[in-house]
Amino acid sequence: MKNFNKNNKERVEVMALFGYEMTPCQPLSFRRQGESETEVTELLRTQIRFAGGVALHIFDVLVGRERVTLEFNSSNLAWHLTQ
């Protein structure tokens, strides 16, 4: 996976499972622009932050041995990747 500045957010496409048992949303894989699909190995933690009337759903996940964060914006339905 390519590296980028830790403070940047990169928009990604995410395949997620919604409404499954006790987990309302679980990202399964994501795709960066111009790259192939990357599988999420493990969901580590989820949290919700509210910012200006928008709920940000934050998922700390493992991709292989690398820990990354996927964020889902409930207002514009966009996913972003941070490392």
N, CA, C and O atoms as a MOPAC input file, in Angstrom:
PM7 MOZYME 1SCF
protein

 N      0.84000 1    -1.16000 1     0.00000 1
 C      0.00000 1     0.00000 1     0.00000 1
 C      0.89500 1     1.23600 1     0.00000 1
 O      1.87900 1     1.29500 1     0.73800 1
 N      0.55100 1     2.22900 1    -0.83300 1
 C      1.38600 1     3.42200 1    -0.90100 1
 C      1.28300 1     4.24900 1     0.37800 1
 O      0.27400 1     4.20300 1     1.08300 1
 N      2.31600 1     4.98900 1     0.66000 1
 C      2.35100 1     5.83500 1     1.84900 1
 C      1.93300 1     7.25000 1     1.48800 1
 O      2.06500 1     7.66400 1     0.33600 1
 N      1.42900 1     7.99600 1     2.46600 1
 C      1.12300 1     9.40700 1     2.29900 1
 C      1.15200 1    10.07100 1     3.65600 1
 O      1.19000 1     9.40000 1     4.68700 1
 N      1.13300 1    11.40500 1     3.65300 1
 C      1.20000 1    12.17900 1     4.88300 1
 C      0.09500 1    11.75100 1     5.84300 1
 O     -1.06600 1    11.63200 1     5.45300 1
 N      0.46200 1    11.52500 1     7.08800 1
 C     -0.46500 1    11.00500 1     8.09700 1
 C     -1.66400 1    11.91900 1     8.35000 1
 O     -2.72200 1    11.44500 1     8.76400 1
 N     -1.51100 1    13.23000 1     8.10400 1
 C     -2.59900 1    14.16300 1     8.37200 1
 C     -3.59100 1    14.26400 1     7.21400 1
 O     -4.64200 1    14.88900 1     7.35600 1
 N     -3.27200 1    13.66400 1     6.08600 1
 C     -4.16000 1    13.71500 1     4.92500 1
 C     -5.22200 1    12.64100 1     5.00300 1
 O     -5.03600 1    11.57400 1     5.58800 1
 N     -6.34300 1    12.97100 1     4.38900 1
 C     -7.39800 1    11.98800 1     4.22400 1
 C     -7.52700 1    11.73600 1     2.73500 1
 O     -7.50600 1    12.66400 1     1.92600 1
 N     -7.66100 1    10.47800 1     2.38900 1
 C     -7.79200 1    10.09600 1     0.99000 1
 C     -9.16000 1     9.45800 1     0.79300 1
 O     -9.53800 1     8.54000 1     1.52100 1
 N     -9.88900 1     9.94400 1    -0.18400 1
 C    -11.21400 1     9.36900 1    -0.46200 1
 C    -11.03800 1     7.98800 1    -1.07800 1
 O    -10.21400 1     7.79700 1    -1.97200 1
 N    -11.81800 1     7.02500 1    -0.59200 1
 C    -11.74000 1     5.64600 1    -1.06500 1
 C    -13.15500 1     5.09900 1    -1.27600 1
 O    -14.13000 1     5.63600 1    -0.75000 1
 N    -13.23900 1     4.02800 1    -2.05100 1
 C    -14.48000 1     3.27300 1    -2.20000 1
 C    -14.41400 1     2.10800 1    -1.22400 1
 O    -13.39300 1     1.42600 1    -1.13900 1
 N    -15.49100 1     1.87600 1    -0.48800 1
 C    -15.49300 1     0.83400 1     0.53800 1
 C    -16.64000 1    -0.14700 1     0.30200 1
 O    -17.76600 1     0.24700 1    -0.00100 1
 N    -16.32700 1    -1.41700 1     0.44600 1
 C    -17.34700 1    -2.46400 1     0.46700 1
 C    -17.58700 1    -2.76400 1     1.94600 1
 O    -16.67400 1    -3.18700 1     2.65500 1
 N    -18.81600 1    -2.54400 1     2.40500 1
 C    -19.12000 1    -2.71900 1     3.82800 1
 C    -20.37700 1    -3.55500 1     3.99700 1
 O    -21.24500 1    -3.59700 1     3.12500 1
 N    -20.44800 1    -4.21100 1     5.13200 1
 C    -21.60800 1    -5.00800 1     5.51300 1
 C    -22.37800 1    -4.20400 1     6.55100 1
 O    -21.84100 1    -3.87400 1     7.60800 1
 N    -23.63700 1    -3.88700 1     6.25100 1
 C    -24.46200 1    -3.08300 1     7.15300 1
 C    -25.50600 1    -3.95800 1     7.83800 1
 O    -26.08700 1    -4.85700 1     7.22800 1
 N    -25.73300 1    -3.67100 1     9.12700 1
 C    -26.80300 1    -4.32500 1     9.86800 1
 C    -26.59100 1    -5.79900 1    10.12000 1
 O    -27.52400 1    -6.59000 1     9.98300 1
 N    -25.38400 1    -6.18200 1    10.48400 1
 C    -25.07800 1    -7.58500 1    10.72500 1
 C    -24.90000 1    -7.82600 1    12.21600 1
 O    -23.96900 1    -7.28600 1    12.81300 1
 N    -25.75400 1    -8.61100 1    12.82500 1
 C    -25.72100 1    -8.96300 1    14.24700 1
 C    -25.54000 1    -7.72600 1    15.11800 1
 O    -26.33600 1    -6.79100 1    15.02300 1
 N    -24.52400 1    -7.69900 1    15.95700 1
 C    -24.32400 1    -6.58900 1    16.89300 1
 C    -23.49600 1    -5.45000 1    16.29600 1
 O    -23.35200 1    -4.40300 1    16.92700 1
 N    -22.95500 1    -5.63500 1    15.10200 1
 C    -22.15200 1    -4.60200 1    14.45700 1
 C    -22.99600 1    -3.95000 1    13.36300 1
 O    -23.28000 1    -4.59200 1    12.35200 1
 N    -23.40900 1    -2.67900 1    13.54100 1
 C    -24.26500 1    -2.04700 1    12.53200 1
 C    -23.56600 1    -1.83900 1    11.18100 1
 O    -24.23200 1    -1.80400 1    10.14700 1
 N    -22.24800 1    -1.70000 1    11.17700 1
 C    -21.50100 1    -1.53000 1     9.93600 1
 C    -20.09900 1    -2.10800 1    10.11300 1
 O    -19.44700 1    -1.88900 1    11.13400 1
 N    -19.65000 1    -2.84500 1     9.10900 1
 C    -18.30200 1    -3.41100 1     9.14600 1
 C    -17.66800 1    -3.30300 1     7.75800 1
 O    -18.13800 1    -3.94000 1     6.81500 1
 N    -16.59300 1    -2.49600 1     7.62200 1
 C    -15.91000 1    -2.41900 1     6.33300 1
 C    -15.19500 1    -3.73700 1     6.02700 1
 O    -14.48700 1    -4.27600 1     6.87800 1
 N    -15.38200 1    -4.25100 1     4.81200 1
 C    -14.77700 1    -5.51400 1     4.40400 1
 C    -13.55200 1    -5.31400 1     3.52300 1
 O    -12.57800 1    -6.06000 1     3.62700 1
 N    -13.60000 1    -4.31100 1     2.66200 1
 C    -12.47700 1    -4.00600 1     1.77400 1
 C    -12.61200 1    -2.56900 1     1.29500 1
 O    -13.66700 1    -1.95000 1     1.43900 1
 N    -11.52700 1    -2.04300 1     0.72000 1
 C    -11.56600 1    -0.69300 1     0.15600 1
 C    -10.67100 1    -0.63200 1    -1.07200 1
 O     -9.79100 1    -1.46800 1    -1.27800 1
 N    -10.93300 1     0.39500 1    -1.88200 1
 C    -10.15200 1     0.58000 1    -3.10800 1
 C     -9.72500 1     2.03800 1    -3.21400 1
 O    -10.55200 1     2.94900 1    -3.17800 1
 N     -8.41500 1     2.23800 1    -3.34600 1
 C     -7.87100 1     3.56000 1    -3.60200 1
 C     -7.94700 1     3.82500 1    -5.10000 1
 O     -7.97700 1     2.89200 1    -5.90300 1
 N     -7.97700 1     5.09200 1    -5.46900 1
 C     -8.05900 1     5.44800 1    -6.88200 1
 C     -6.86000 1     4.88300 1    -7.64300 1
 O     -5.71000 1     5.11500 1    -7.27300 1
 N     -7.14400 1     4.14600 1    -8.70200 1
 C     -6.09400 1     3.59200 1    -9.54400 1
 C     -5.43400 1     2.33200 1    -9.00000 1
 O     -4.45400 1     1.86000 1    -9.57800 1
 N     -5.94300 1     1.77800 1    -7.90800 1
 C     -5.35600 1     0.57300 1    -7.31400 1
 C     -6.39600 1    -0.53600 1    -7.22100 1
 O     -7.59400 1    -0.29700 1    -7.37300 1
 N     -5.92000 1    -1.74900 1    -6.97100 1
 C     -6.83900 1    -2.87300 1    -6.80200 1
 C     -7.41500 1    -2.86200 1    -5.38100 1
 O     -6.96400 1    -2.12000 1    -4.50800 1
 N     -8.41600 1    -3.70200 1    -5.18700 1
 C     -9.10500 1    -3.76900 1    -3.90300 1
 C     -8.18500 1    -4.31000 1    -2.80800 1
 O     -7.40200 1    -5.23200 1    -3.03800 1
 N     -8.29400 1    -3.71800 1    -1.60600 1
 C     -7.51600 1    -4.12700 1    -0.44500 1
 C     -8.46700 1    -4.68100 1     0.60200 1
 O     -9.42600 1    -4.01200 1     0.98700 1
 N     -8.20900 1    -5.89700 1     1.06500 1
 C     -9.07700 1    -6.54500 1     2.04000 1
 C     -8.75000 1    -6.11400 1     3.46200 1
 O     -7.58100 1    -6.02800 1     3.84000 1
 N     -9.78900 1    -5.84300 1     4.25000 1
 C     -9.64200 1    -5.54600 1     5.67600 1
 C     -9.45400 1    -6.87100 1     6.39500 1
 O    -10.30600 1    -7.75500 1     6.30100 1
 N     -8.34400 1    -7.01700 1     7.11600 1
 C     -8.02600 1    -8.25600 1     7.81100 1
 C     -8.80700 1    -8.38700 1     9.11600 1
 O     -9.31100 1    -9.46100 1     9.44700 1
 N     -8.90200 1    -7.27200 1     9.85600 1
 C     -9.55600 1    -7.32700 1    11.17200 1
 C    -10.09900 1    -5.95600 1    11.54600 1
 O     -9.44800 1    -4.93800 1    11.30900 1
 N    -11.29000 1    -5.93200 1    12.12800 1
 C    -11.88200 1    -4.71600 1    12.68400 1
 C    -11.42400 1    -4.61000 1    14.13500 1
 O    -11.72400 1    -5.48500 1    14.94800 1
 N    -10.69100 1    -3.53400 1    14.46400 1
 C    -10.14700 1    -3.38200 1    15.81000 1
 C    -11.07000 1    -2.59700 1    16.73700 1
 O    -11.29600 1    -2.98800 1    17.88200 1
 N    -11.60500 1    -1.47100 1    16.22300 1
 C    -12.39200 1    -0.59300 1    17.08100 1
 C    -13.28400 1     0.29100 1    16.22000 1
 O    -12.92300 1     0.64500 1    15.09700 1
 N    -14.44000 1     0.64000 1    16.74800 1
 C    -15.32900 1     1.59700 1    16.08100 1
 C    -15.71400 1     2.68900 1    17.06400 1
 O    -15.78100 1     2.46800 1    18.27300 1
 N    -15.96400 1     3.86400 1    16.52300 1
 C    -16.45400 1     4.95900 1    17.35200 1
 C    -17.21400 1     5.94400 1    16.47200 1
 O    -17.07100 1     5.93700 1    15.24900 1
 N    -18.01600 1     6.78400 1    17.10100 1
 C    -18.75600 1     7.81300 1    16.38100 1
 C    -18.38200 1     9.15800 1    16.98400 1
 O    -18.37800 1     9.32900 1    18.20300 1
 N    -18.06700 1    10.11600 1    16.10500 1
 C    -17.79600 1    11.49400 1    16.53200 1
 C    -18.80700 1    12.39700 1    15.84600 1
 O    -19.13100 1    12.20700 1    14.67400 1
 N    -19.29700 1    13.37200 1    16.57900 1
 C    -20.24600 1    14.32800 1    16.01600 1
 C    -19.52800 1    15.65100 1    15.82400 1
 O    -18.91600 1    16.18400 1    16.74900 1
 N    -19.61300 1    16.18000 1    14.59100 1
 C    -18.95400 1    17.44300 1    14.26000 1
 C    -19.92100 1    18.28700 1    13.43900 1
 O    -20.18300 1    17.98900 1    12.27400 1
 N    -20.44600 1    19.33600 1    14.05200 1
 C    -21.33500 1    20.23500 1    13.32600 1
 C    -22.57700 1    19.57000 1    12.76900 1
 O    -22.97500 1    19.86500 1    11.64200 1
 N    -23.18900 1    18.69800 1    13.51100 1
 C    -24.40200 1    18.04000 1    13.07800 1
 C    -24.17900 1    16.85100 1    12.15800 1
 O    -25.14000 1    16.26300 1    11.66000 1
 N    -22.92400 1    16.49100 1    11.92900 1
 C    -22.58600 1    15.35100 1    11.07900 1
 C    -21.97200 1    14.25900 1    11.94600 1
 O    -21.11100 1    14.53400 1    12.78200 1
 N    -22.41000 1    13.04000 1    11.74800 1
 C    -21.82700 1    11.90500 1    12.45900 1
 C    -20.72300 1    11.29900 1    11.60400 1
 O    -20.94100 1    10.94200 1    10.44600 1
 N    -19.54000 1    11.18800 1    12.18900 1
 C    -18.41600 1    10.51600 1    11.54100 1
 C    -18.24700 1     9.15600 1    12.19900 1
 O    -17.97900 1     9.07200 1    13.39800 1
 N    -18.40200 1     8.10000 1    11.42500 1
 C    -18.22300 1     6.73600 1    11.91300 1
 C    -16.78500 1     6.34400 1    11.62000 1
 O    -16.37000 1     6.31900 1    10.46100 1
 N    -16.02400 1     6.03900 1    12.65700 1
 C    -14.58500 1     5.80100 1    12.53200 1
 C    -14.28200 1     4.34100 1    12.83800 1
 O    -14.69800 1     3.80300 1    13.86400 1
 N    -13.55200 1     3.71700 1    11.92800 1
 C    -13.21800 1     2.29800 1    12.03200 1
 C    -11.70300 1     2.14000 1    12.01100 1
 O    -11.06300 1     2.44600 1    11.00500 1
 N    -11.12600 1     1.66700 1    13.10400 1
 C     -9.71000 1     1.30200 1    13.13100 1
 C     -9.63400 1    -0.15200 1    12.69800 1
 O    -10.24600 1    -1.02600 1    13.31400 1
 N     -8.87800 1    -0.40700 1    11.63200 1
 C     -8.81700 1    -1.74600 1    11.05700 1
 C     -7.36800 1    -2.14600 1    10.77600 1
 O     -6.47000 1    -1.30600 1    10.71200 1
 N     -7.17200 1    -3.44300 1    10.61400 1
 C     -5.88200 1    -3.97100 1    10.17600 1
 C     -6.00300 1    -4.37600 1     8.71500 1
 O     -6.99100 1    -4.97200 1     8.28500 1
 N     -4.96000 1    -4.02800 1     7.97000 1
 C     -4.80900 1    -4.46500 1     6.58600 1
 C     -3.47300 1    -5.18800 1     6.56400 1
 O     -2.41500 1    -4.56100 1     6.49900 1
 N     -3.53200 1    -6.51300 1     6.61800 1
 C     -2.30200 1    -7.27100 1     6.83500 1
 C     -1.81900 1    -6.97100 1     8.23800 1
 O     -2.50300 1    -7.27600 1     9.21500 1
 N     -0.63100 1    -6.36900 1     8.34000 1
 C     -0.10400 1    -5.96000 1     9.65800 1
 C     -0.14900 1    -4.45400 1     9.86500 1
 O      0.29600 1    -3.95100 1    10.89600 1
 N     -0.68600 1    -3.73400 1     8.88600 1
 C     -0.73500 1    -2.27900 1     8.95500 1
 C     -2.07200 1    -1.81200 1     9.52000 1
 O     -3.13300 1    -2.27900 1     9.10600 1
 N     -2.00400 1    -0.87900 1    10.47800 1
 C     -3.21200 1    -0.32500 1    11.08200 1
 C     -3.59100 1     0.95500 1    10.33900 1
 O     -2.77000 1     1.86100 1    10.19100 1
 N     -4.82700 1     1.02200 1     9.87800 1
 C     -5.33100 1     2.20500 1     9.18400 1
 C     -6.69700 1     2.55900 1     9.74700 1
 O     -7.30700 1     1.76800 1    10.46500 1
 N     -7.16900 1     3.74900 1     9.41800 1
 C     -8.47300 1     4.21000 1     9.87000 1
 C     -9.33200 1     4.54900 1     8.66300 1
 O     -8.90300 1     5.26600 1     7.76000 1
 N    -10.54300 1     4.02800 1     8.66100 1
 C    -11.53900 1     4.37100 1     7.65800 1
 C    -12.60500 1     5.21000 1     8.33800 1
 O    -13.07000 1     4.86700 1     9.42500 1
 N    -13.00100 1     6.32200 1     7.69700 1
 C    -14.02900 1     7.19500 1     8.24900 1
 C    -15.18900 1     7.28400 1     7.26800 1
 O    -14.98900 1     7.46100 1     6.06700 1
 N    -16.40300 1     7.16000 1     7.79400 1
 C    -17.61500 1     7.29000 1     6.99400 1
 C    -18.36400 1     8.52500 1     7.44400 1
 O    -18.71900 1     8.64600 1     8.61600 1
 N    -18.60900 1     9.45500 1     6.51200 1
 C    -19.33100 1    10.68500 1     6.79400 1
 C    -20.81100 1    10.43700 1     6.50800 1
 O    -21.18400 1    10.16100 1     5.36800 1
 N    -21.64900 1    10.53300 1     7.53000 1
 C    -23.06500 1    10.22000 1     7.38100 1
 C    -23.83000 1    11.27200 1     6.59000 1
 O    -24.94400 1    11.00900 1     6.13600 1
 N    -23.25600 1    12.45000 1     6.41800 1
 C    -23.92600 1    13.51400 1     5.68600 1
 C    -23.77500 1    13.35500 1     4.17200 1
 O    -24.76400 1    13.38100 1     3.44000 1
 N    -22.53000 1    13.19100 1     3.70700 1
 C    -22.30800 1    13.08500 1     2.26400 1
 C    -22.02900 1    11.64900 1     1.80700 1
 O    -21.77300 1    11.41200 1     0.62600 1
 N    -22.07900 1    10.69200 1     2.74200 1
 C    -21.89500 1     9.26300 1     2.47400 1
 C    -20.53000 1     8.92900 1     1.86900 1
 O    -20.39700 1     7.95800 1     1.12300 1
 N    -19.52300 1     9.73300 1     2.19100 1
 C    -18.17000 1     9.52500 1     1.66700 1
 C    -17.31200 1     8.76500 1     2.67300 1
 O    -17.43800 1     8.95300 1     3.88300 1
 N    -16.43600 1     7.90200 1     2.15500 1
 C    -15.45500 1     7.17400 1     2.95800 1
 C    -14.09100 1     7.80000 1     2.72800 1
 O    -13.74900 1     8.17600 1     1.60700 1
 N    -13.30500 1     7.91100 1     3.81100 1
 C    -11.93100 1     8.40500 1     3.72400 1
 C    -10.99900 1     7.47400 1     4.47100 1
 O    -11.37800 1     6.84900 1     5.46100 1
 N     -9.77100 1     7.39400 1     3.97900 1
 C     -8.72200 1     6.56700 1     4.57000 1
 C     -7.66400 1     7.47100 1     5.17500 1
 O     -7.21600 1     8.42500 1     4.53800 1
 N     -7.26100 1     7.16900 1     6.41500 1
 C     -6.11800 1     7.83900 1     7.03500 1
 C     -5.21400 1     6.74700 1     7.57700 1
 O     -5.66900 1     5.64500 1     7.88100 1
 N     -3.92700 1     7.06100 1     7.69800 1
 C     -2.99200 1     6.05500 1     8.20600 1
 C     -2.32200 1     6.55000 1     9.45300 1
 O     -1.49700 1     5.84400 1    10.03300 1

